[in-house]
């Protein structure tokens, strides 16, 4: 990252304690708060690698592809603009933030069971707290934590026969709610472009879009290109370059592919590998190659 003027460094609201963040990242299943949802492409297992490329400090945190929020809950910023295009996901975060005890009341009696799963999947309710509880339940019991809807906008992922009988760690959920309730945490649903336009010098932006390249050999395209087209990928890269020119610290996770590397020419990058989570047979899950730009 380019060096910042001394006067700017003095004004930064958050100082990165890398040793503390490394320790939290090393305990992805026990650190509190931690993501309370599963999400395809979540950086929960590699968030420690992302931490290494963050600036030493920042003012506001921006994350427009929130998903499970692995980096957000690791950093716990006091001022952040977080969001996602998936409105039911953002509604669930809002429900946990605003109506936590009601969400817990609806969740508490639920257990993994195929009949219960399909009953909830086919139901509808006007209660935001009940919808939030149902979203969490379906997320934890569906196949692989996948979120997918049909042409009518109806969730249609099948039951996943989870090995654990625990739907939610309520202690962790309460800690997550505390982070979300901070007065300067803004939570919105919608396109990434509008929110990123507000980022300024001294802010940090983390971009973790659905992976899709200009080709089909990265293991993600079939699932993601309906949600996030190649044209969206190009537009995001243009915005990332503009943010960088404005002095915003930008960190991006993406698929490792020549077409992606060309989009972010001028950024430094680091390659990493991890197991893909999309194949139904665990033994057939190959290695997904990813890259972090910074």
WOJO-V862501 format. One record per residue. PSI is psi in whole degrees, 0 to 359 (* if undefined). Layout:
psi=PSI
psi=PSI
This chain:
psi=143
psi=146
psi=147
psi=152
psi=150
psi=319
psi=330
psi=318
psi=325
psi=337
psi=351
psi=133
psi=327
psi=132
psi=130
psi=119
psi=92
psi=324
psi=319
psi=315
psi=323
psi=318
psi=317
psi=317
psi=332
psi=352
psi=62
psi=341
psi=359
psi=341
psi=145
psi=127
psi=156
psi=166
psi=136
psi=1
psi=156
psi=153
psi=132
psi=128
psi=4
psi=143
psi=18
psi=320
psi=343
psi=15
psi=334
psi=327
psi=325
psi=320
psi=323
psi=341
psi=9
psi=156
psi=170
psi=339
psi=166
psi=165
psi=290
psi=150
psi=132
psi=130
psi=101
psi=356
psi=72
psi=315
psi=233
psi=350
psi=35
psi=313
psi=322
psi=311
psi=337
psi=315
psi=321
psi=55
psi=153
psi=344
psi=120
psi=152
psi=106
psi=150
psi=183
psi=156
psi=337
psi=103
psi=318
psi=327
psi=311
psi=324
psi=324
psi=317
psi=318
psi=319
psi=318
psi=320
psi=314
psi=334
psi=48
psi=310
psi=328
psi=319
psi=315
psi=321
psi=321
psi=328
psi=325
psi=316
psi=354
psi=140
psi=156
psi=121
psi=134
psi=318
psi=316
psi=318
psi=309
psi=332
psi=315
psi=320
psi=327
psi=358
psi=167
psi=153
psi=151
psi=351
psi=120
psi=320
psi=322
psi=319
psi=322
psi=316
psi=318
psi=321
psi=314
psi=316
psi=311
psi=321
psi=320
psi=341
psi=352
psi=175
psi=113
psi=18
psi=20
psi=138
psi=119
psi=141
psi=159
psi=188
psi=341
psi=3
psi=17
psi=133
psi=128
psi=22
psi=138
psi=169
psi=141
psi=1
psi=63
psi=147
psi=332
psi=144
psi=359
psi=123
psi=320
psi=140
psi=106
psi=331
psi=314
psi=320
psi=321
psi=322
psi=322
psi=319
psi=322
psi=317
psi=315
psi=334
psi=352
psi=139
psi=338
psi=24
psi=113
psi=129
psi=119
psi=153
psi=137
psi=189
psi=149
psi=333
psi=315
psi=315
psi=321
psi=338
psi=341
psi=349
psi=141
psi=170
psi=133
psi=345
psi=163
psi=137
psi=129
psi=123
psi=119
psi=71
psi=163
psi=137
psi=122
psi=133
psi=181
psi=0
psi=178
psi=21
psi=24
psi=3
psi=357
psi=342
psi=316
psi=321
psi=320
psi=338
psi=342
psi=323
psi=325
psi=101
psi=167
psi=325
psi=324
psi=320
psi=318
psi=317
psi=321
psi=318
psi=320
psi=317
psi=320
psi=318
psi=321
psi=319
psi=317
psi=319
psi=331
psi=359
psi=13
psi=137
psi=124
psi=129
psi=132
psi=133
psi=137
psi=176
psi=144
psi=107
psi=149
psi=321
psi=327
psi=318
psi=323
psi=324
psi=326
psi=32
psi=131
psi=337
psi=150
psi=158
psi=158
psi=129
psi=145
psi=164
psi=147
psi=165
psi=136
psi=149
psi=9
psi=337
psi=138
psi=327
psi=114
psi=323
psi=343
psi=4
psi=116
psi=186
psi=126
psi=129
psi=127
psi=169
psi=143
psi=120
psi=145
psi=*
